[in-house]
Amino acid sequence: MSDMEKAIDAILSAIGNRPWLVAIFAISVLLLHYGPAYITAISSAMSQRRRDNVELLEREAELKARLIALKKQEKDNA
């Protein structure tokens, strides 16, 4: 029996009737491997959303200022 077979046999005997242990291990490996990329992607998306919100608020303020100026000009002309 090779070392690899011994290691696999040791792991399988350690798991025994605990398949949830395999699930926890698999999930932790996936999180360790893909987690940082997902966290970075989510963080970037949230930052972009905040920038978009700020731009929209600035645009809204600009349009409100124009509207007020137009109303004032209309009032002055009347």
C-alpha beads as a LAMMPS data file, in Angstrom:
LAMMPS data file: protein, C-alpha beads

78 atoms
77 bonds

1 atom types
1 bond types

-500.0 500.0 xlo xhi
-500.0 500.0 ylo yhi
-500.0 500.0 zlo zhi

Masses

1 110.0

Atoms # bond

1 1 1 0.000 0.000 0.000
2 1 1 1.467 3.327 -1.059
3 1 1 1.694 6.382 1.139
4 1 1 -1.114 8.063 -0.812
5 1 1 -3.414 5.083 -0.308
6 1 1 -2.556 5.054 3.397
7 1 1 -3.350 8.756 3.675
8 1 1 -6.666 8.332 1.859
9 1 1 -7.525 5.333 4.036
10 1 1 -6.668 7.311 7.194
11 1 1 -8.872 10.223 6.072
12 1 1 -11.791 7.948 5.202
13 1 1 -11.541 6.087 8.501
14 1 1 -11.369 9.401 10.379
15 1 1 -14.513 10.594 8.629
16 1 1 -16.399 7.369 9.297
17 1 1 -20.108 8.071 9.659
18 1 1 -19.651 11.832 9.676
19 1 1 -20.363 13.018 6.133
20 1 1 -21.097 16.488 7.512
21 1 1 -17.367 16.695 8.242
22 1 1 -16.661 16.333 4.532
23 1 1 -19.212 19.051 3.766
24 1 1 -17.654 21.434 6.295
25 1 1 -14.192 20.732 4.904
26 1 1 -15.337 21.254 1.309
27 1 1 -17.101 24.505 2.162
28 1 1 -14.093 25.815 4.064
29 1 1 -11.768 24.968 1.166
30 1 1 -14.105 26.720 -1.287
31 1 1 -14.346 29.777 0.948
32 1 1 -10.597 29.943 1.384
33 1 1 -10.054 29.617 -2.346
34 1 1 -12.861 31.779 -3.761
35 1 1 -13.733 33.949 -0.772
36 1 1 -11.226 36.761 -1.316
37 1 1 -12.289 37.155 -4.962
38 1 1 -15.968 37.373 -3.999
39 1 1 -15.226 39.826 -1.201
40 1 1 -13.221 41.992 -3.604
41 1 1 -15.959 41.867 -6.237
42 1 1 -18.686 42.751 -3.734
43 1 1 -16.589 45.576 -2.291
44 1 1 -15.909 46.990 -5.755
45 1 1 -19.588 46.812 -6.674
46 1 1 -20.600 48.574 -3.466
47 1 1 -17.986 51.302 -4.010
48 1 1 -19.192 51.831 -7.574
49 1 1 -22.771 52.017 -6.351
50 1 1 -21.822 54.670 -3.793
51 1 1 -20.027 56.675 -6.501
52 1 1 -23.087 56.384 -8.745
53 1 1 -25.336 57.546 -5.904
54 1 1 -23.117 60.570 -5.247
55 1 1 -23.129 61.459 -8.947
56 1 1 -26.924 61.172 -9.057
57 1 1 -27.294 63.370 -5.983
58 1 1 -24.968 65.986 -7.485
59 1 1 -26.914 65.909 -10.749
60 1 1 -30.204 66.213 -8.860
61 1 1 -28.897 69.248 -6.920
62 1 1 -27.743 70.848 -10.170
63 1 1 -31.135 70.315 -11.809
64 1 1 -32.966 71.685 -8.770
65 1 1 -30.761 74.785 -8.834
66 1 1 -31.544 75.270 -12.536
67 1 1 -35.258 74.840 -11.884
68 1 1 -35.187 77.396 -9.090
69 1 1 -33.262 79.822 -11.321
70 1 1 -35.760 79.314 -14.160
71 1 1 -38.719 79.841 -11.825
72 1 1 -37.110 83.013 -10.472
73 1 1 -36.408 84.249 -14.022
74 1 1 -39.989 83.473 -15.034
75 1 1 -41.280 85.301 -11.988
76 1 1 -39.067 88.336 -12.771
77 1 1 -40.258 88.391 -16.383
78 1 1 -43.934 88.255 -15.405

Bonds

1 1 1 2
2 1 2 3
3 1 3 4
4 1 4 5
5 1 5 6
6 1 6 7
7 1 7 8
8 1 8 9
9 1 9 10
10 1 10 11
11 1 11 12
12 1 12 13
13 1 13 14
14 1 14 15
15 1 15 16
16 1 16 17
17 1 17 18
18 1 18 19
19 1 19 20
20 1 20 21
21 1 21 22
22 1 22 23
23 1 23 24
24 1 24 25
25 1 25 26
26 1 26 27
27 1 27 28
28 1 28 29
29 1 29 30
30 1 30 31
31 1 31 32
32 1 32 33
33 1 33 34
34 1 34 35
35 1 35 36
36 1 36 37
37 1 37 38
38 1 38 39
39 1 39 40
40 1 40 41
41 1 41 42
42 1 42 43
43 1 43 44
44 1 44 45
45 1 45 46
46 1 46 47
47 1 47 48
48 1 48 49
49 1 49 50
50 1 50 51
51 1 51 52
52 1 52 53
53 1 53 54
54 1 54 55
55 1 55 56
56 1 56 57
57 1 57 58
58 1 58 59
59 1 59 60
60 1 60 61
61 1 61 62
62 1 62 63
63 1 63 64
64 1 64 65
65 1 65 66
66 1 66 67
67 1 67 68
68 1 68 69
69 1 69 70
70 1 70 71
71 1 71 72
72 1 72 73
73 1 73 74
74 1 74 75
75 1 75 76
76 1 76 77
77 1 77 78
